[in-house]
Amino acid sequence: MPRSPGSELQTIASQGLLRNLRPLDSGAGASVIRNGRELHNFASNDYLGLATHPALTDAFIEGIRRFGAGSASARLVCGTLPPHEALEAAVAQAKGTEAALVFSSGFATAVGCLPAIVGRGDTIILDKLAHASLIDGARLSGATLRVFPHNDVAKLERLLALLRAKDANSRILVVTESVFSMDGDLCPLAEIVRVVESHDALLWLDEAHAFGVIGPRGMGLAAELGLQDRIAFQMGTFSKAAGLSGGYVAASSEWIKLLINRARAFIYSTAPPPALAHACIASLELMRSEEGDALRKRLHKHLLLAGGGGAMPTPIVPVILGESESALAAAMQLEDQGFMVPAIRYPTVPRGTARLRISHSAAHDPETVLLLMQALKSVTKGR
Ligand SMILES: Cc1ncc(COP(=O)(O)O)c(C=O)c1O
């Protein structure tokens, strides 16, 4: 007999891996209400606190008034509206590329684009800790899939040399992230760019957690290192520091034209609401403004506090506890003390590395950051 969903759920639960939705009774601000209690929110990706910024709320409402609530069709039919085009021009300008293309989410961007860039006969090489959307996009592509150990450029280079020696003509796409979503560390981007170039490969850089946070005007790690024009595909999302939702890829006009023709998540999906695109433009402007710089400065101060004087490299701070039960118990204890910090378990992270994932935000108060550090000490003592 085919297995029932109930038996699958039991298996998941027996491994301590069952996930349940836990709704909030409030919006997703620096603090939230859950079960009638106020909790300091260290669980979101809203690194600058823009998700509740009045300028973005106003832009969203203005967008609805000007362009309506929905897009009514896919972009290639009649869904390309003025804010979509304006957003793409703004992203391309901010990223220093000829063109850009926006999608409903970062996930759709990866799953849509990777199979449009490589296919059977090509190879895609992923960092071992690449995000699920990149893994799924790679699998969908039909290209041969290879993995290099996390941030191990020497291994990546060896793999590239081997593949190129076998086939001089196929496409090789290297896929990595600027800031790893569950570890908060950075990729060695300059080294990766060097080995990718020297083996005539292409680089897909996912800047999801760097966009708005790192680099001049928050424009990411590639901008920070002056590498933007040496990276074929700079991907990111409006779902984290930008405070909204939606994904983008910035690249040459030719690649973007090909994606418009080949990326199925773009071709066969209704365009994001025009008001969302309109609000994304406002978010991009805000992130690149002096106010954006001030928010990044404030966030950096929180990272100094969290690091006890030495700043954490990014707002994502993992506290690895090992087993799922241990991470879940620690998260519950923090919640009892008034902090919302998620327990992250397999399959989001490798088995045996379950963790608390703390994410800092400019929206917090410095005092709250210090209180969290104290609570964390008490919760992790002896674990
Ligand atoms: C590294 C990375 N890439 C892509 C995504 C997907 O972005 P979105 O939330 O916009 O779908 C995420 C979000 O979880 C992410 O962490």
PDBQT file of the ligand as one rigid body, heavy atoms in Angstrom, charges set to zero:
ROOT
HETATM    1  C1  LIG A 401      20.327  32.717   0.085  1.00  0.00    +0.000 C 
HETATM    2  C2  LIG A 401      18.883  32.807  -0.286  1.00  0.00    +0.000 A 
HETATM    3  N1  LIG A 401      18.551  32.829  -1.580  1.00  0.00    +0.000 NA
HETATM    4  C3  LIG A 401      17.264  32.916  -1.964  1.00  0.00    +0.000 A 
HETATM    5  C4  LIG A 401      16.246  32.982  -1.051  1.00  0.00    +0.000 A 
HETATM    6  C5  LIG A 401      14.829  33.047  -1.514  1.00  0.00    +0.000 C 
HETATM    7  O1  LIG A 401      14.383  34.354  -1.495  1.00  0.00    +0.000 OA
HETATM    8  P1  LIG A 401      12.835  34.701  -1.309  1.00  0.00    +0.000 P 
HETATM    9  O2  LIG A 401      12.545  34.648   0.143  1.00  0.00    +0.000 OA
HETATM   10  O3  LIG A 401      12.722  36.053  -1.903  1.00  0.00    +0.000 OA
HETATM   11  O4  LIG A 401      12.063  33.679  -2.078  1.00  0.00    +0.000 OA
HETATM   12  C6  LIG A 401      16.552  32.991   0.301  1.00  0.00    +0.000 A 
HETATM   13  C7  LIG A 401      15.451  33.112   1.299  1.00  0.00    +0.000 C 
HETATM   14  O5  LIG A 401      15.255  32.352   2.175  1.00  0.00    +0.000 OA
HETATM   15  C8  LIG A 401      17.898  32.875   0.708  1.00  0.00    +0.000 A 
HETATM   16  O6  LIG A 401      18.232  32.813   2.000  1.00  0.00    +0.000 OA
ENDROOT
TORSDOF 0
